[in-house]
Amino acid sequence: MSKPGQDLKDAVGRKASLRQTISAVAWGFFGVRRGKDHEQDIAKLNPVHVLIAGVLGAALFVLVLVLVVRWVIGSGVAGA
């Protein structure tokens, strides 16, 4: 039997590359992931890194949407 909190310490100690973390988060945003790849992600990815990448990805997504809307409104296409 493991000590309380040991599972969390083990999860935080996982070492996955930045590319692997970003790839997993991107597939999560897209909503498509193979079961085998999902199991590998769970085994390798650091949950703290996934959380940070997810928040940054969401912020980037919102920023892109705001910029596109401002561009469309500013170009006069939306005001026909």
N, CA and C atoms as an extended XYZ file, in Angstrom:
240
Properties=species:S:1:pos:R:3:atomname:S:1:resname:S:1:resid:I:1 pbc="F F F"
N         0.848       -1.180        0.000 N   MET     1
C         0.000        0.000        0.000 CA  MET     1
C         0.890        1.237        0.000 C   MET     1
N         0.560        2.216       -0.836 N   SER     2
C         1.386        3.409       -0.945 CA  SER     2
C         0.949        4.451        0.076 C   SER     2
N         1.859        5.355        0.362 N   LYS     3
C         1.576        6.450        1.292 CA  LYS     3
C         0.589        7.420        0.662 C   LYS     3
N        -0.177        8.134        1.493 N   PRO     4
C        -1.066        9.151        0.928 CA  PRO     4
C        -0.268       10.211        0.166 C   PRO     4
N        -0.711       10.523       -1.015 N   GLY     5
C        -0.029       11.524       -1.829 CA  GLY     5
C         1.104       10.971       -2.668 C   GLY     5
N         1.447        9.708       -2.496 N   GLN     6
C         2.565        9.126       -3.253 CA  GLN     6
C         2.218        9.031       -4.741 C   GLN     6
N         0.967        8.711       -5.062 N   ASP     7
C         0.563        8.638       -6.464 CA  ASP     7
C         0.726        9.987       -7.154 C   ASP     7
N         0.378       11.059       -6.446 N   LEU     8
C         0.536       12.398       -7.008 CA  LEU     8
C         2.006       12.725       -7.230 C   LEU     8
N         2.847       12.373       -6.272 N   LYS     9
C         4.292       12.621       -6.432 CA  LYS     9
C         4.851       11.837       -7.601 C   LYS     9
N         4.383       10.605       -7.781 N   ASP    10
C         4.839        9.801       -8.914 CA  ASP    10
C         4.386       10.413      -10.234 C   ASP    10
N         3.140       10.912      -10.277 N   ALA    11
C         2.613       11.505      -11.506 CA  ALA    11
C         3.365       12.778      -11.868 C   ALA    11
N         3.673       13.599      -10.867 N   VAL    12
C         4.373       14.855      -11.124 CA  VAL    12
C         5.811       14.598      -11.553 C   VAL    12
N         6.364       13.482      -11.182 N   GLY    13
C         7.739       13.150      -11.542 CA  GLY    13
C         7.899       12.573      -12.929 C   GLY    13
N         6.821       12.396      -13.657 N   ARG    14
C         6.906       11.830      -15.008 CA  ARG    14
C         7.633       12.785      -15.944 C   ARG    14
N         8.388       12.204      -16.850 N   LYS    15
C         9.175       13.006      -17.790 CA  LYS    15
C         8.717       12.726      -19.215 C   LYS    15
N         7.977       13.626      -19.764 N   ALA    16
C         7.596       13.562      -21.173 CA  ALA    16
C         8.110       14.836      -21.836 C   ALA    16
N         8.354       14.749      -23.128 N   SER    17
C         8.887       15.907      -23.832 CA  SER    17
C         7.810       16.971      -23.997 C   SER    17
N         8.244       18.182      -24.272 N   LEU    18
C         7.337       19.288      -24.516 CA  LEU    18
C         6.456       18.989      -25.728 C   LEU    18
N         7.043       18.389      -26.746 N   ARG    19
C         6.291       18.033      -27.946 CA  ARG    19
C         5.184       17.034      -27.635 C   ARG    19
N         5.478       16.041      -26.811 N   GLN    20
C         4.467       15.050      -26.435 CA  GLN    20
C         3.321       15.703      -25.662 C   GLN    20
N         3.655       16.612      -24.766 N   THR    21
C         2.630       17.283      -23.977 CA  THR    21
C         1.758       18.153      -24.863 C   THR    21
N         2.360       18.948      -25.736 N   ILE    22
C         1.599       19.816      -26.628 CA  ILE    22
C         0.746       18.993      -27.585 C   ILE    22
N         1.280       17.896      -28.073 N   SER    23
C         0.534       17.021      -28.965 CA  SER    23
C        -0.700       16.449      -28.266 C   SER    23
N        -0.534       15.984      -27.049 N   ALA    24
C        -1.665       15.418      -26.305 CA  ALA    24
C        -2.730       16.476      -26.035 C   ALA    24
N        -2.307       17.678      -25.683 N   VAL    25
C        -3.262       18.758      -25.417 CA  VAL    25
C        -3.968       19.172      -26.712 C   VAL    25
N        -3.240       19.251      -27.802 N   ALA    26
C        -3.846       19.618      -29.087 CA  ALA    26
C        -4.885       18.584      -29.509 C   ALA    26
N        -4.551       17.304      -29.372 N   TRP    27
C        -5.532       16.265      -29.695 CA  TRP    27
C        -6.726       16.356      -28.764 C   TRP    27
N        -6.505       16.743      -27.523 N   GLY    28
C        -7.608       16.920      -26.586 CA  GLY    28
C        -8.533       18.052      -27.004 C   GLY    28
N        -7.971       19.144      -27.497 N   PHE    29
C        -8.792       20.250      -27.990 CA  PHE    29
C        -9.582       19.817      -29.219 C   PHE    29
N        -8.949       19.031      -30.063 N   PHE    30
C        -9.603       18.560      -31.281 CA  PHE    30
C       -10.670       17.515      -30.961 C   PHE    30
N       -10.462       16.753      -29.901 N   GLY    31
C       -11.459       15.790      -29.445 CA  GLY    31
C       -11.325       14.406      -30.027 C   GLY    31
N       -10.173       14.104      -30.620 N   VAL    32
C        -9.969       12.796      -31.222 CA  VAL    32
C        -8.651       12.226      -30.706 C   VAL    32
N        -8.700       11.021      -30.177 N   ARG    33
C        -7.478       10.368      -29.699 CA  ARG    33
C        -7.697        8.866      -29.700 C   ARG    33
N        -6.737        8.130      -30.215 N   ARG    34
C        -6.835        6.673      -30.188 CA  ARG    34
C        -6.656        6.179      -28.757 C   ARG    34
N        -7.313        5.087      -28.418 N   GLY    35
C        -7.255        4.539      -27.066 CA  GLY    35
C        -5.844        4.179      -26.637 C   GLY    35
N        -5.071        3.593      -27.546 N   LYS    36
C        -3.695        3.200      -27.232 CA  LYS    36
C        -2.841        4.430      -26.915 C   LYS    36
N        -2.990        5.470      -27.713 N   ASP    37
C        -2.222        6.700      -27.488 CA  ASP    37
C        -2.647        7.374      -26.186 C   ASP    37
N        -3.931        7.314      -25.878 N   HIS    38
C        -4.424        7.894      -24.634 CA  HIS    38
C        -3.806        7.192      -23.427 C   HIS    38
N        -3.729        5.879      -23.474 N   GLU    39
C        -3.121        5.120      -22.378 CA  GLU    39
C        -1.640        5.463      -22.230 C   GLU    39
N        -0.941        5.629      -23.336 N   GLN    40
C         0.469        6.010      -23.282 CA  GLN    40
C         0.631        7.404      -22.687 C   GLN    40
N        -0.257        8.317      -23.039 N   ASP    41
C        -0.206        9.672      -22.492 CA  ASP    41
C        -0.391        9.653      -20.983 C   ASP    41
N        -1.346        8.883      -20.514 N   ILE    42
C        -1.603        8.808      -19.079 CA  ILE    42
C        -0.375        8.290      -18.343 C   ILE    42
N         0.331        7.366      -18.948 N   ALA    43
C         1.501        6.775      -18.301 CA  ALA    43
C         2.714        7.700      -18.322 C   ALA    43
N         2.825        8.575      -19.331 N   LYS    44
C         4.050        9.361      -19.501 CA  LYS    44
C         3.938       10.829      -19.127 C   LYS    44
N         2.764       11.430      -19.289 N   LEU    45
C         2.657       12.880      -19.163 CA  LEU    45
C         2.550       13.332      -17.714 C   LEU    45
N         3.165       14.467      -17.455 N   ASN    46
C         3.096       15.105      -16.144 CA  ASN    46
C         1.812       15.927      -16.100 C   ASN    46
N         0.920       15.662      -15.140 N   PRO    47
C        -0.357       16.382      -15.118 CA  PRO    47
C        -0.214       17.898      -14.949 C   PRO    47
N         0.821       18.345      -14.274 N   VAL    48
C         1.041       19.784      -14.119 CA  VAL    48
C         1.373       20.412      -15.471 C   VAL    48
N         2.207       19.743      -16.249 N   HIS    49
C         2.561       20.248      -17.578 CA  HIS    49
C         1.341       20.258      -18.491 C   HIS    49
N         0.496       19.230      -18.379 N   VAL    50
C        -0.719       19.175      -19.197 CA  VAL    50
C        -1.652       20.322      -18.827 C   VAL    50
N        -1.787       20.599      -17.545 N   LEU    51
C        -2.650       21.695      -17.088 CA  LEU    51
C        -2.147       23.042      -17.611 C   LEU    51
N        -0.858       23.273      -17.498 N   ILE    52
C        -0.275       24.533      -17.975 CA  ILE    52
C        -0.437       24.658      -19.491 C   ILE    52
N        -0.161       23.581      -20.219 N   ALA    53
C        -0.305       23.612      -21.678 CA  ALA    53
C        -1.760       23.819      -22.072 C   ALA    53
N        -2.691       23.242      -21.338 N   GLY    54
C        -4.110       23.419      -21.634 CA  GLY    54
C        -4.573       24.844      -21.425 C   GLY    54
N        -4.137       25.458      -20.334 N   VAL    55
C        -4.511       26.852      -20.062 CA  VAL    55
C        -3.909       27.774      -21.121 C   VAL    55
N        -2.646       27.564      -21.456 N   LEU    56
C        -2.013       28.382      -22.492 CA  LEU    56
C        -2.667       28.166      -23.853 C   LEU    56
N        -3.022       26.923      -24.161 N   GLY    57
C        -3.699       26.625      -25.420 CA  GLY    57
C        -5.055       27.297      -25.502 C   GLY    57
N        -5.807       27.273      -24.410 N   ALA    58
C        -7.122       27.920      -24.383 CA  ALA    58
C        -6.980       29.433      -24.539 C   ALA    58
N        -5.996       30.021      -23.868 N   ALA    59
C        -5.770       31.460      -23.979 CA  ALA    59
C        -5.376       31.834      -25.411 C   ALA    59
N        -4.532       31.037      -26.027 N   LEU    60
C        -4.134       31.283      -27.414 CA  LEU    60
C        -5.335       31.169      -28.349 C   LEU    60
N        -6.186       30.181      -28.123 N   PHE    61
C        -7.385       29.996      -28.936 CA  PHE    61
C        -8.306       31.210      -28.838 C   PHE    61
N        -8.533       31.695      -27.622 N   VAL    62
C        -9.391       32.870      -27.421 CA  VAL    62
C        -8.766       34.097      -28.082 C   VAL    62
N        -7.465       34.276      -27.935 N   LEU    63
C        -6.776       35.404      -28.554 CA  LEU    63
C        -6.926       35.385      -30.072 C   LEU    63
N        -6.770       34.219      -30.679 N   VAL    64
C        -6.918       34.096      -32.129 CA  VAL    64
C        -8.349       34.435      -32.540 C   VAL    64
N        -9.336       33.942      -31.786 N   LEU    65
C       -10.732       34.264      -32.108 CA  LEU    65
C       -10.996       35.763      -32.019 C   LEU    65
N       -10.491       36.415      -30.994 N   VAL    66
C       -10.686       37.856      -30.836 CA  VAL    66
C       -10.037       38.607      -31.994 C   VAL    66
N        -8.831       38.218      -32.368 N   LEU    67
C        -8.146       38.882      -33.475 CA  LEU    67
C        -8.877       38.687      -34.799 C   LEU    67
N        -9.396       37.491      -35.037 N   VAL    68
C       -10.141       37.237      -36.280 CA  VAL    68
C       -11.412       38.074      -36.306 C   VAL    68
N       -12.135       38.137      -35.208 N   VAL    69
C       -13.363       38.934      -35.153 CA  VAL    69
C       -13.055       40.410      -35.371 C   VAL    69
N       -12.012       40.914      -34.739 N   ARG    70
C       -11.638       42.329      -34.926 CA  ARG    70
C       -11.246       42.601      -36.366 C   ARG    70
N       -10.545       41.644      -36.990 N   TRP    71
C       -10.130       41.807      -38.380 CA  TRP    71
C       -11.347       41.835      -39.301 C   TRP    71
N       -12.306       40.930      -39.073 N   VAL    72
C       -13.497       40.874      -39.905 CA  VAL    72
C       -14.331       42.143      -39.754 C   VAL    72
N       -14.501       42.586      -38.521 N   ILE    73
C       -15.284       43.806      -38.283 CA  ILE    73
C       -14.571       45.022      -38.882 C   ILE    73
N       -13.266       45.082      -38.727 N   GLY    74
C       -12.493       46.213      -39.247 CA  GLY    74
C       -12.424       46.243      -40.761 C   GLY    74
N       -12.536       45.114      -41.421 N   SER    75
C       -12.444       45.071      -42.874 CA  SER    75
C       -13.730       45.491      -43.566 C   SER    75
N       -14.812       45.580      -42.810 N   GLY    76
C       -16.090       46.001      -43.384 CA  GLY    76
C       -16.886       44.863      -43.978 C   GLY    76
N       -16.385       43.664      -43.946 N   VAL    77
C       -17.101       42.523      -44.499 CA  VAL    77
C       -18.364       42.237      -43.703 C   VAL    77
N       -18.305       42.408      -42.395 N   ALA    78
C       -19.448       42.084      -41.534 CA  ALA    78
C       -20.513       43.168      -41.555 C   ALA    78
N       -20.197       44.339      -42.024 N   GLY    79
C       -21.148       45.449      -41.977 CA  GLY    79
C       -21.923       45.675      -43.274 C   GLY    79
N       -22.080       44.640      -44.061 N   ALA    80
C       -22.760       44.775      -45.354 CA  ALA    80
C       -24.133       45.184      -45.165 C   ALA    80
